[in-house]
Amino acid sequence: MSIDAARTENQITDVTSSVNQLADRARRASRVLKRANRDWKDRALLAMAAGIDANRSKIFQENKKDLEAGRANGTSTAMLDRLKLDDQRIDGLIAALNELAGLPDPVGRVVRGETLPNGLRMRQVNVPMGVIGTIYEARPNVTVDIAGLSLKSGNAVLLRGGSAALNSNLALVSIIRDALESVSLPRDLVISIDEFGREGADAMMGARGKIDVLIPRGGRELIQRVVTTAKVPVIETGEGNVHIFLDADANEQMAIDILTNAKTQRPSVCNTVETLLIHKDSKVAASVLKALSAAGVTLHADERAAALVPELQTLAAGEDDWRNEYLDLDIAVKVVEDMDEALEHIRKYSTGHTEAILTSSLASSEQFIAEIDSAAVIVNASTRFTDGGQLGLGAEVGISTQKMHARGPMGLAELTTTKWIVQGDGHVRK
């Protein structure tokens, strides 16, 4: 083995050891949290919110460093949008923490319980996972959301937020740890491993027995790397090739309003629409496409869709467009013969995140709901509502696209598992 190879191997070993030690510290902190009642946890959440509010200038200063570095490195507009923190987004983080403090504590909730015929008393109750690991990209808001959700659900958390948001994340983690300490909870309930870079993420993925569950948030490359590499159990989240089907009888103004919102309100997030499927008999399709174009959206259209608006400049859509998560002001557009063709297209290209139908037909909406197999199905509303905050969860760790344990927006309940408690009076099995 060469000297350079040996040095690299030693560095990796050192990082693995360091991450394992941090996970052990988080585990010890989580045991303290098990003794905390709802009031104690809620006081910590409110302290976190107050700390973020009081340190806005520090947060903006560190976030500016990340934005400047991103622009210098040629970071995409969509990624810069995810990275940016302003007063409105800080207000949103504070509101989410305050809302979490107002939600019931999921720990100890009885899922089921009964006295069995033999007299045994049985309960299945929600309990914390223990230590959660998260790997995410350029999203400092995730730092706060996951820290808050983990705390309320009784878990410690290890955060790997990516180099693009390093300064922002370190500032937020410092504020959060100070807030925990201010209410006599361990600082190690929230730990950043950003200092270890990519090797730190690799160490987290290999920390089976140290980390109980790993949740990746980001683009397809990151998520698939974690899913295929990790030895730690993974909850797959995020990638959103989201479809909207414009039915033949959809209302024109409703369709314009919903599609414009779903594509342009915040195009860099996973619940923005990426593909528009248009029923061939739609009378409002041209108006919808013109409205999207006027809002600055680039139309990647098949031949039939382009023919609906010959006066507009469109790009020819191909196979890559049907699979693409643009995360920008672009949308793929296809004309379909009927509902069945729309459903077949979605089955082929969907990532299982969110699909929506715009229709005036109850029969069409019911068929769409029954046959779409995605985490969220929406009728006559924007896909932007697939969001933990919008659906009353306070915040979310991510949007799970898997089918086991957690599916869709992941809030407090999804960060718990269950424990069976059986109480007897000298019972023995016969």
C-alpha positions in Angstrom: 0.0 0.0 0.0 1.3 3.4 -0.9 1.9 6.1 1.6 -0.9 8.2 0.2 -3.3 5.3 0.3 -2.4 4.5 3.8 -2.9 8.1 4.9 -6.3 8.2 3.2 -7.3 4.9 4.9 -6.2 6.3 8.3 -8.2 9.5 7.7 -11.3 7.4 6.9 -10.8 5.3 10.0 -10.4 8.5 12.1 -13.6 9.9 10.7 -15.5 6.7 11.3 -14.3 6.6 14.8 -15.2 10.2 15.4 -18.7 9.9 14.0 -19.3 6.7 16.0 -18.3 8.6 19.1 -20.7 11.4 18.3 -23.5 8.9 17.8 -22.7 7.4 21.2 -23.0 10.9 22.7 -26.3 11.4 21.0 -27.5 8.1 22.3 -26.7 9.1 25.9 -28.4 12.4 25.4 -31.5 10.6 24.0 -31.8 8.7 27.3 -32.1 12.0 29.1 -34.8 13.1 26.7 -36.8 10.0 27.5 -37.4 11.4 30.9 -38.7 14.7 29.5 -42.4 15.3 29.5 -44.3 17.3 26.9 -43.9 20.6 28.8 -40.1 20.3 29.0 -39.8 19.5 25.3 -42.2 22.3 24.4 -40.1 24.8 26.4 -37.1 23.7 24.4 -38.9 24.2 21.1 -39.9 27.7 22.2 -36.4 28.5 23.3 -35.1 27.4 19.8 -37.6 29.7 18.2 -36.6 32.6 20.4 -32.9 31.9 19.8 -33.4 31.9 16.0 -35.4 35.1 16.2 -32.8 36.9 18.3 -30.0 35.8 16.1 -31.3 36.8 12.7 -28.4 39.0 11.8 -25.9 36.3 12.6 -27.9 33.8 10.5 -28.1 36.1 7.6 -24.4 36.9 7.8 -23.5 33.2 7.6 -26.1 32.5 5.0 -24.6 35.3 2.8 -21.2 33.6 2.9 -22.8 30.4 1.6 -24.7 32.2 -1.1 -21.6 34.1 -2.3 -19.6 30.9 -2.4 -22.4 29.2 -4.3 -22.6 31.9 -6.9 -18.8 31.8 -7.3 -18.9 28.0 -7.8 -21.6 28.2 -10.4 -24.4 26.8 -8.2 -27.7 26.5 -10.0 -30.5 29.1 -9.5 -32.7 26.3 -8.0 -30.1 25.3 -5.5 -29.4 28.9 -4.5 -33.1 29.3 -3.9 -33.1 26.3 -1.5 -30.1 27.7 0.2 -31.3 31.3 0.7 -32.7 32.4 4.1 -34.6 35.7 4.4 -36.9 37.2 7.0 -39.9 35.4 5.5 -38.3 32.0 5.7 -37.0 32.6 9.2 -40.5 33.6 10.2 -41.6 30.3 8.7 -39.1 28.3 10.7 -40.1 30.1 13.9 -43.8 29.5 13.2 -43.1 25.8 12.6 -41.3 25.4 15.9 -44.1 27.2 17.7 -46.7 25.0 16.0 -44.7 21.9 17.0 -44.9 23.1 20.6 -48.7 23.2 20.3 -49.0 19.7 18.9 -49.7 16.6 21.1 -46.6 14.6 22.2 -46.6 11.4 20.1 -44.5 9.5 22.7 -46.6 7.2 24.9 -49.7 7.3 22.6 -51.5 4.0 22.8 -51.9 2.5 19.3 -53.9 -0.4 20.6 -54.6 -1.9 23.9 -56.8 -4.6 25.5 -57.1 -7.2 28.2 -56.7 -10.6 26.6 -59.0 -13.5 27.5 -56.3 -15.0 29.7 -56.1 -11.8 31.7 -52.9 -10.4 30.2 -53.0 -6.6 29.8 -51.5 -5.6 26.5 -50.6 -2.2 25.0 -48.8 -1.1 21.9 -47.4 2.4 22.4 -45.4 4.9 20.4 -41.7 5.3 21.5 -38.8 7.3 20.0 -36.6 5.8 17.4 -33.5 6.8 19.4 -30.8 8.3 17.2 -31.8 9.7 13.8 -29.3 10.6 11.1 -30.0 13.0 8.3 -28.1 13.7 5.1 -29.3 16.7 3.0 -28.2 19.3 0.5 -28.1 23.1 0.7 -31.3 23.3 2.8 -30.6 25.1 6.1 -34.4 25.1 6.8 -34.1 21.3 7.1 -31.6 21.8 10.0 -34.3 23.5 12.1 -37.2 21.3 10.9 -35.5 18.1 11.7 -34.0 19.3 15.0 -37.5 20.4 16.2 -39.3 17.3 15.0 -36.6 15.0 16.5 -36.8 16.8 19.9 -40.6 16.6 20.1 -40.6 12.9 19.1 -38.0 12.1 21.7 -35.0 11.5 19.4 -31.5 12.7 19.2 -30.3 13.7 15.7 -27.0 13.7 13.8 -27.0 16.3 10.9 -24.9 16.3 7.7 -26.1 19.3 5.8 -23.6 19.6 3.0 -20.8 21.9 2.2 -23.0 24.4 0.3 -24.8 25.4 3.5 -21.9 24.9 5.9 -21.9 28.3 7.5 -25.7 28.6 7.7 -26.1 25.2 9.3 -23.3 25.6 11.8 -24.9 28.9 12.9 -28.3 27.3 13.3 -27.0 24.2 15.1 -25.1 26.5 17.6 -28.3 28.4 18.3 -30.3 25.2 18.7 -27.7 23.6 21.1 -27.6 26.8 23.2 -31.5 26.7 23.4 -31.4 23.1 24.6 -28.9 23.9 27.3 -31.0 26.9 28.4 -33.8 24.5 29.5 -31.4 21.9 31.0 -31.5 19.4 28.1 -28.3 18.0 26.7 -26.6 19.9 23.9 -25.8 16.6 22.2 -29.4 16.0 21.3 -28.5 17.9 18.1 -25.0 17.3 16.6 -23.6 18.4 13.3 -21.0 16.3 11.5 -20.5 18.8 8.7 -16.8 19.2 9.6 -16.1 15.7 8.4 -17.4 16.4 4.9 -18.3 13.5 2.5 -16.4 11.0 4.6 -18.7 11.9 7.5 -21.7 11.0 5.4 -20.1 7.7 4.5 -19.4 7.0 8.2 -23.1 7.7 9.0 -24.2 5.3 6.3 -22.1 2.6 7.9 -23.0 3.3 11.5 -25.4 0.4 11.9 -26.2 -0.1 15.6 -25.1 3.5 16.3 -27.7 5.3 14.2 -31.3 3.8 14.2 -32.6 5.3 11.0 -31.1 7.4 8.2 -33.2 10.0 6.3 -31.7 11.5 3.1 -33.1 14.7 1.6 -32.0 16.1 -1.7 -31.7 15.3 -5.4 -31.9 11.9 -7.0 -28.1 11.3 -6.9 -27.9 11.8 -3.2 -31.0 9.8 -2.3 -30.0 6.8 -4.4 -26.5 6.9 -3.1 -27.8 6.6 0.5 -30.4 4.0 -0.4 -28.0 1.7 -2.2 -24.9 2.2 0.1 -26.2 2.6 3.7 -26.0 -0.3 6.2 -28.3 1.7 8.5 -32.0 1.4 7.8 -33.1 4.2 5.4 -36.4 6.0 4.8 -36.3 7.0 1.2 -37.6 10.6 0.6 -37.8 13.4 -1.8 -37.4 12.9 -5.6 -40.6 14.4 -7.1 -41.4 13.9 -10.7 -44.9 15.3 -10.0 -47.7 15.2 -12.6 -50.9 17.1 -13.0 -53.6 15.7 -15.4 -55.8 18.4 -17.0 -59.1 16.6 -17.6 -61.4 17.4 -20.5 -63.9 19.3 -18.4 -61.5 21.2 -16.0 -62.5 24.8 -15.2 -60.3 27.2 -17.0 -59.5 29.8 -14.3 -59.1 27.1 -11.7 -56.6 25.2 -13.9 -54.7 28.4 -14.6 -54.5 29.4 -11.0 -53.5 25.9 -9.8 -50.9 25.1 -12.5 -49.3 28.5 -12.2 -49.0 28.1 -8.4 -47.8 24.5 -8.6 -45.0 25.4 -11.1 -44.0 29.0 -10.1 -44.5 29.6 -6.4 -41.3 27.8 -5.5 -40.0 25.7 -8.4 -36.9 24.4 -6.6 -38.8 22.1 -4.2 -39.9 18.5 -4.6 -43.7 19.2 -4.7 -43.6 21.5 -7.7 -45.3 20.1 -10.8 -42.9 18.8 -13.5 -45.2 17.3 -16.1 -48.6 18.4 -17.4 -50.8 15.8 -19.1 -53.6 17.3 -21.1 -56.8 15.4 -22.2 -57.1 15.8 -26.0 -60.7 17.2 -25.6 -59.7 20.0 -23.2 -61.0 23.4 -24.2 -58.8 25.3 -21.8 -55.4 23.8 -22.6 -54.2 26.7 -24.8 -55.2 29.3 -22.1 -53.3 27.3 -19.5 -50.2 27.0 -21.6 -50.2 30.7 -22.4 -50.6 31.5 -18.7 -47.6 29.3 -17.8 -45.5 30.9 -20.6 -46.5 34.4 -19.5 -45.3 33.4 -15.9 -41.8 32.6 -17.3 -42.2 28.9 -17.6 -40.4 27.1 -20.5 -42.7 24.6 -22.1 -41.1 21.3 -23.2 -44.0 20.1 -25.4 -44.8 17.1 -27.5 -46.0 17.8 -31.1 -49.7 17.8 -30.1 -49.2 20.1 -27.2 -47.0 22.5 -29.2 -49.7 22.7 -31.9 -52.2 24.0 -29.3 -50.1 27.2 -29.0 -48.3 27.7 -32.3 -47.7 31.4 -31.4 -45.5 30.3 -28.4 -41.9 29.3 -28.5 -41.7 25.7 -27.1 -39.0 23.1 -26.9 -39.5 19.6 -28.3 -40.1 17.1 -25.4 -38.4 13.8 -25.5 -37.9 10.7 -23.2 -35.6 12.6 -20.9 -38.3 15.3 -20.3 -40.8 12.7 -19.0 -38.3 11.5 -16.5 -36.8 14.9 -15.5 -37.2 16.6 -12.1 -36.5 20.1 -13.4 -36.7 22.0 -10.1 -36.8 25.1 -12.2 -39.2 27.1 -14.4 -39.6 24.3 -16.9 -42.4 21.9 -17.5 -43.0 18.9 -19.7 -46.3 18.9 -21.6 -48.0 16.0 -23.3 -51.5 15.6 -24.8 -53.1 12.2 -24.0 -56.1 10.5 -25.5 -57.9 9.9 -22.3 -57.6 9.1 -18.5 -56.2 5.6 -19.2 -53.3 7.0 -21.2 -52.6 9.6 -18.5 -52.6 6.9 -15.8 -50.3 4.7 -17.8 -47.9 7.6 -18.3 -47.8 8.4 -14.6 -47.3 4.7 -13.7 -44.3 4.6 -16.0 -42.6 7.9 -15.0 -43.8 8.8 -11.5 -41.4 8.7 -8.6 -44.3 8.0 -6.2 -44.4 11.5 -4.7 -47.5 13.5 -5.7 -50.0 13.4 -8.6 -53.0 15.7 -9.1 -56.1 15.8 -11.3 -58.0 19.0 -12.3 -61.5 17.9 -13.2 -65.2 18.7 -12.8 -66.1 15.0 -13.0 -66.6 13.1 -9.7 -66.2 9.8 -11.6 -62.8 10.9 -13.0 -61.6 12.1 -9.6 -62.6 8.8 -8.0 -60.9 6.8 -10.7 -57.7 8.9 -10.4 -57.7 8.5 -6.6 -58.2 4.7 -6.8 -55.6 4.0 -9.5 -52.8 6.4 -8.6 -50.2 4.7 -6.4 -48.3 7.7 -5.0 -47.7 9.0 -1.5 -50.1 11.9 -2.2 -53.1 12.2 -4.6 -54.7 15.6 -5.0 -57.9 16.7 -6.6 -58.4 20.3 -7.8 -55.7 21.8 -5.7 -52.0 22.7 -6.1 -49.3 20.0 -5.6 -47.6 22.5 -3.3 -49.9 21.3 -0.5 -47.9 18.0 -0.1 -46.1 19.6 2.8 -46.0 18.7 6.5 -46.7 22.3 7.5 -49.6 22.7 5.1 -51.1 19.4 6.3 -51.0 20.3 10.0 -47.9 18.3 11.0 -46.1 21.4 12.2 -43.1 20.6 9.9 -41.7 17.6 8.1 -38.5 15.6 8.0 -39.2 14.9 4.3 -41.7 13.4 1.9 -41.4 9.6 2.1 -41.9 7.9 -1.3 -41.5 4.3 0.2 -44.4 2.1 1.4 -43.1 0.8 4.7 -43.7 2.6 8.0 -43.8 6.1 6.8 -45.3 7.4 3.5 -45.9 11.0 2.4 -45.0 14.0 4.6 -43.2 12.7 7.7 -44.1 14.5 10.9 -43.9 13.5 14.6 -45.7 10.2 14.4 -43.4 9.0 11.6 -40.3 9.6 13.8 -41.5 7.1 16.4 -41.7 3.3 16.4 -43.8 1.1 18.7 -43.2 -1.0 21.8 -45.4 -3.8 23.1 -46.1 -3.7 26.9 -47.5 -6.8 28.4 -48.5 -7.0 32.1 -49.6 -10.1 33.9 -50.1 -11.7 37.3 -47.8 -14.7 37.2 -49.0 -15.8 33.8 -47.2 -18.7 32.1 -47.8 -20.0 28.6 -49.4 -23.4 28.3 
